[in-house]
């Protein structure tokens, strides 16, 4: 049986101050694992998350849903100052695109 921890979003970054790699997991933002190599940092964070998932299950709690298995609507609301809204609307008009198209292109 596949472990849900295998489906989480992991990344490894170099931490200049510590002179080590940090293994991170988006679904468990408070966990990290520091190590000398990229591979060891990734293995370390994966082990920590697997332990965390098991601990949550033992406590009768549901582990977080992996980000990449969630269903997304493609819609979200962003609040901006009126001046920014105006400027974006002007830019969209000048480019002959909708405000939505302009914002999507800027986000991409």
Secondary structure, 3 states (H helix, E strand, C coil): CCCHHHHCCEEEEEECCCCEEEEEECCCCCCEEEECCHHHHHHHHHHHHHHHHHHHHHCCCCCCCCHHHCCCCCCCCCCCCHHHHHHHHHHHHHHCCCHHHHHHHHHC
